[in-house]
Amino acid sequence: MGIVILDNTQITITQGLLEALMENNSAVVTCDERRIPQGLMLPMEGHTLQSVRYRKQLSASQPLKKQLWQQTVRAKIMNQKTVLDQQTRDDHKCMAVWAEEVRSGDTDNVEARAAAYYWRRIFPSIADFVRKRDGVFPNNLLNYGYAIVRAMVARAIVGTGLLPTIGLFHHNQYNAYCLADDIMEPYRPWVDKMVCQLLPTLDAEGEMTKATKTALLSLPTEDVWIDGHRSPMQIAIETTVDSLFDCFDETRRKIIYPEMSA
């Protein structure tokens, strides 16, 4: 069992069950009174060579981290382009151009430029949509889906023997999952695509129904194209994180990210 989501404040869970979940490297997600994911619990030890791998990660050079972040942003923008092309039935060539323009460390903040263009167009039926955690519908659906992906990525990071706190780009001192927030970026478009597919089935209020949650909870088994073959997202994320360690270990130069199929 990879992820357990506790989305009702009336749920009671025993210490014995928590212990079993941690022993099996499961991620436990808690929700607030609105049933929106709020907290994430992971095991403290996830790999037999954890201390060795920590040192590899902590000794990674800044130029390497900047190059890995460049790869991450490029992969994210290209996957966003594919979703946008599919939803608008148009070819947004500027997204591909911007992806190529991303420099080491994304010093020109191309990610933000692409995001502004993307969010203005991804939901044509919603005028002036702004992507904000506490924003209007369907931000609530995006939040829920992203929380699931974040939990999968954080779980894979711990299982690979890396520190989820030490990121490539994100470095907020109050964020315990900076690396997870980095690595999940190219996976976000799968959430966006699923939300686009759900929109016609929802009313204007966009309440989180059981059916909506069930659809979003299928994300771990969603097929993605990665490293030349199809794989469930949860397995693909493990492939990505394994390749990240290989980069820290200097046995490869590129992170393996999924590609959104056209």
C-alpha positions, 0 to 999 in steps of 0.5 A: 500500500503506497498511500493512505489518505485520511479525509474525514476528521472522525477517522480514528487510527491506531498506533499499531496501524501507523507502525505497520504503514511506516514499516512498509514505507507507506505515505499517510496523508491527513486532511483538514475539515474541508477534506483537503490534504494538509499533512504528510507522514513518512518513515524516518528510514527507507533504505539500508544505505541511507547514510551513504546516500545522504552524503552523496546528495548533500555533497552534490555541487551547485552546478549539478543541481542547477543543471538538474533543475533545468532538466526538470523545468524543461520536462514540465513545460513540454508536458504542459504544452501537450496538455494545452495542445490537447485541451485547446486543439491548437499547437502552442509552439511558444511553449516548446520555444520557452522549454528550449530557452531554459538555462541552467538553474532557470535564471531567467525564470522561464517556468513562471512565464510559461505558467502564466501563459498556460493557466490563462488558457487551460480552462477556457470555460473559466474566465480569468482563472488564476492558479492559487492554493486558496483560489476559486474552483477548480483550484480545490481539485488541483490541490487534491491531485497535487497532494497525491502526487507529492505524497508519491514523490516524497515516499519514493525519495525516502525509499531511495534513501534521499532527504526530501528536505534538501531540494534542487531549487525549492529551499524554503526553511519551513518546507520539509519536502523541498525535493519532492516539490522539485521532482513532482513538477513534470508530473503536475500536468497529469493532474491538470489533464484529469481535472480538465476531463472532470470539469464537464461532470461537475456543477459550477460550485465544484464540490469535491464529491466521492466520485471526484476523489475516486477519479483523482485517487486513481493517479498512482495507477495512471499510465505514463510514458517513461524511459521508452515504455508505459508504466503506472505513475507510482512506478514511474516516480520511483524510476525518476527518483532512482535516476536522480540518485544516479545523478548525485552518484555521478553515474548518469547526467540526466533525470528520467522524467515522463513524457505526456503522450500527444 
